[in-house]
Amino acid sequence: MDKLLSSLPRTIHASLALAVIVFFGLFYQNDGFSFDRLFWSWLTRFFHVLVSIMWIGLLWYFNFVQIPNMGKIPDEQKPAIGKVIAPAALFYFRWAAALTILSGLILAWLNGYLHDAMTLSIGSGVPKHTAIGIGMWLGVIMAFNVWFVIWPNQKRALGIVECEPELKAKSARTAMLFSRTNTLLSLPMLLSMVAAQNLY
């Protein structure tokens, strides 16, 4: 067990194997399954939830852990965060954001409500589609912030892209403010997504 848990790839592979076993166990009791639209919708939803947990989890890590505690870290230790931890976290952060949006759009298309949700159900008046649409638009805005505001500014702030010290400081503040904007939008986004499951 120690060998398994000491390696992240082995741990993830074992977790995936357990998930597959649980999946087959659940569907075996339900007379099997078919590779139909329902199956692909379910699989896409699973992937969507998985990457969105990583995205929002990292967003909250930055805002609840890293940003508030950077001032408490001695100057000689800060390069470890800026050169190692933050770039790795930002890699997963931005790709999880992109995959969350992509899988969400595919899921909405598979379930037949993509257009209705993206237009906030104006004209058809389906509350469920309005709620999921609000969540989708908030997610799109947040992902836009990640890729086109936070990441370019973080590259300057972390020294991945060379720039003047004044621009570096300004970029760090801009990245922080847009990260806080995404934190502000995260609860309404999650609420809309969850509420949609209980509306008709």
Residue pairs with C-beta under 8 A, 6 or more apart in sequence:
3 10
4 10
4 11
4 14
5 11
27 33
33 39
37 110
40 110
41 107
41 110
41 111
44 103
44 106
44 107
44 110
45 107
47 99
47 103
48 100
48 103
48 104
48 107
51 96
51 99
51 100
51 103
52 96
52 100
52 104
54 92
54 93
54 96
55 93
55 96
55 97
55 100
56 186
56 190
58 89
58 92
58 93
58 96
59 93
59 179
59 182
59 183
59 186
60 183
60 186
61 89
62 89
62 93
62 179
63 179
63 180
63 183
66 81
66 85
66 86
66 89
67 176
67 179
70 78
70 81
73 81
82 158
82 159
83 158
83 159
86 154
86 158
87 158
87 160
90 151
90 154
93 146
94 146
94 147
94 150
94 151
97 142
97 143
97 146
97 147
98 143
98 147
100 139
100 143
101 139
101 140
101 143
104 136
104 139
105 114
105 136
108 114
108 117
108 118
108 132
108 136
113 126
113 128
113 129
113 132
116 124
116 126
116 129
116 133
117 129
117 130
117 132
117 133
117 136
118 133
118 136
118 137
119 133
120 129
120 130
120 133
120 134
120 137
121 127
121 129
121 130
121 133
126 200
127 199
127 200
128 196
128 199
128 200
129 196
131 192
131 193
131 195
131 196
131 199
132 192
132 193
132 196
134 188
134 189
134 192
135 189
135 190
135 191
135 192
135 193
135 196
138 185
138 188
138 189
138 192
139 189
141 185
142 182
142 185
142 186
142 189
145 178
145 181
145 182
146 182
149 174
149 175
149 178
150 175
150 178
150 179
150 182
152 171
153 171
153 172
153 174
153 175
153 178
154 160
154 171
154 172
154 175
155 161
156 163
156 167
156 168
156 171
156 172
157 168
157 169
157 171
157 172
157 175
159 168
163 171
